[in-house]
Structures are given as C-alpha cells and as structure tokens.
Amino acid sequence: MKIRGERECSECGTLWSYYETGSVGCPACGSIRSVGIDERTEHTDLETPFDLTAVRNAVDEEPVEDLASRARDECQTYVRRRGFINGGRLQPLDDDYLAAIELLHVADIVRRTREYELSDDEELYFLSLLGDADRGERPPVSEVPQSLRNARGLAYAAAVDEYRREIRTWIDDRTEQRTQNRTQGQSERSGRTERNGRTAPTTLTTVERSTLEALGEHVTRTRMLDGDVEPRTAETLVDAARDLATGIRDDDDSALARAQDRLERLSFG
C-alpha cells in the first residue's frame, strides 16, 4: 500500500517518520492528528511486535499442544503484518520472518499431536524454535528432524514466494515513479533512475526476470513435494532469493550470478 509516512503533527508541529515508528501518534504529544509531507510511497512492512516470552513462560505449566496453539497464533499475526518494502526501500528476507514462519508451520503440526504421540526429537525441535524464533535465530539444517523437514520446506517456500511478490511490487512502484518523475531531472538510462547519487532499478532486465521466474518454479516444485525436501535445499532457495534481491536492488551482477548458480544446482532428489 502507498502511504505518506513522513508526518507533521497538527497540534505541536513535531516531525516524525511512520516508517521508523510504525505509529500514527505524535511521539511528542500523542496526538493522532497529522499531515503527510512526502509523496505517497509503497510501504508493506507494518510495525508489529514479535514476542514469545509469555508462551515460553508457560512451558512448565501447559501441555505442549497448547503451547503450540499459542505460538502458532503469535506467529500468524506477525507474518501476516510483515512485508519487505519499507518507505519505498526493498528490505532483505530476514531471519526473524523465516524463524516465525517455520515456527508457525511446526507449531501447526505439534498442536494436532493429540491424535498421535509426539516424538522427543519433534518436541525438542519445537521448543528450540519457541526459545529463539523471536530473536531471529533458526536451528541449523543438521538439527531438523526427518519428520519435520516438510514443515521447514513449506515454510521457506511460502516465505520466498511472498518475497518474490514483494520484489515485483517494488519494481512496479519504481516504474510508476519513473513515469511520474520524467520531468523532474531523473535519468532514464537503462531503466534505472538517479536517486541520492546511486541508481535504482525501475524495470527488470531479461536475466533478472528469468531468474525471478526460475525461483518461482522451484517454489512450486517444493510445494508439489509437500515441502519434503532436504533442509539444505530449502536453505538454498532462501539464499537464492536473497542474492537475487541484492542483484536487482543494488545492480550487483555478482549477486545475480550467485542466485542463478544456486538455482541451477538445486536438487530435489
């Protein structure tokens, strides 16, 4: 969505950035009456807390299935409000988001284990995620139980798919800005515009577009396998998405080449 994030309080005149605070209230006087002083800018990364402390504090008091239900709800709220465009800037696919979406998928499995007995490995892995997810820490691929690797696979596929959509939204927004600003002294060489002394992409090159499409094909393949892929494969998918974003955002040919190489080497066997 597009918002005017740079705000001026109508009561006291204080200037602040919604992009930084995530609050519509004036940080000085608390008034919610303000006016936007910048152009409408794409902004999908809504400020939202992610704190699992209350769930962790109940570990010794509640059944693991109930803990999983609570963790799932917290993660679902966080993931739904998160995005990757902040004040018109494309953000990285971060570990906080990945940890939250994996815990969401694992917790969904654990909360339904009243129907069968949860193994020690599954319970320990869930508790490990619960302990560190809100700090952006993820268990290494070597610790993923065989029975839960589909949860990580589906979680990372969903994260990468959402990130792909955000990249397209960001590029579309840049294209729109280029159209609006043609008369404002911006260069249009090679589909990139001058911005603070650097160039920012406004269109995808052929290589960038084909790599983005290849990333989507691998996401589809992972989902067709119900996420049942090697944890290293799921991790490589994430690394490829990160490299692709760096290549597009920063005009980094090396990062783009790394993304292509990762995708070409992916194995779903």
Protein Blocks (a to p, Z undefined) as FASTA:
>chain_A
ZZdfbccdfklopacdfklnopabdfklopabdcdfbdcdddfbdcddddfklmmmmmmm
pcfklmmmmmmmmmmmmmmmpccbeghiacdddfklmmmmmmmmmmmmmmmmmmpccdfk
lmmmmmmmmmmmmnopacdfklmcfklmmmmmmmmmmmmmmmmmmmmmmmmmmmmmmmmm
mmnopafehhiaceehiacdfbdcfklmmmmmmmmmmmmmmmmnnopacfklmmmmmmmm
mmmmmmmmnopaklmmmmmmmmmmpccZZ
